[in-house]
Amino acid sequence: MSRRCVFLDRDGVINEKAAPHEYIRQWSEFRFLPNVSDWIRIFNALDYLVIVITNQRGIARGKMTRQAVDEIHRRMIEELDEHGARVDDVFLCPHEEGTCDCRKPKPGMLLQAQAKWDIDFSASLLIGDSDEDEAVASACGVRFLRVRDGRII
């Protein structure tokens, strides 16, 4: 049976964004936005999968390594879990714009998640902070909620 999912963008939704043209390169630079664990616990209680989808082209640009980003995600999941908030998976695009099918607004990450987790897009939601997030949600038939400064707008 297909499952419903809440897809969460990372930067600007789960954590504070880096300065313009900068990247979150290591765990010490990662800062959770307020109430994120509360949101995730609500979706957990409603039996949604919680999956993070994130463009991380700083990897392609040599600003950080894939291993460093994977460590950020491991620690993010661990810390959220300590607050009773379960993240089921993380999908990331490490590529430069225009070189792949997974970088948002293209649907590759959502399609990968759907194949792995048997997700029903029509019963799912994407929470993001950008036009790219909205475009990928629309392309996949997923409802979209925009956040700014950690608040749904």
Steps between C-alpha positions, in 0.01 A plus 500: 500500500636840402598735781460870545805712555604845605805608304707766674751723330802539727655848490242761599249240622687279747803719559608859453631574153863589446589852390440569128742303278619300803427145614446309823823301474523331839288418803633796702335735244160326517232679708150356536211738445257527795225238536628266227491197727142591598390503133670170432347333809154605379559340159642189672183474714287529184695207347668701224841403376736793556759539225749782454581607143782744446709650221865508609694623197781617727621140466534539121671834552754350741380711795433190711521122466218251470632338818469832689141547381414140590641565849284813532195292409595219738534746788183687401301175507663398830422832668141505375457143623619609845201739496257226394490609135564226240643575155467191281742589223703772330543544126749751370616629166876571498502623139538836331190655345407355159713185529252246642136403547505518880570867570182682596287615320546171311314210662782245533532501880125466550482220243790318673320532833172381347667191354677415827212570740187439284373856551159624389577849366130598499488448879834670566633846579821693436606777736752734343620856478570552130344513157701186414332315788158614381579398140610147591192454719277612214679274249437197723145586607605557861339775709735784590538719807748789493690603809697813574707542815364169630135604459243376251384787279 
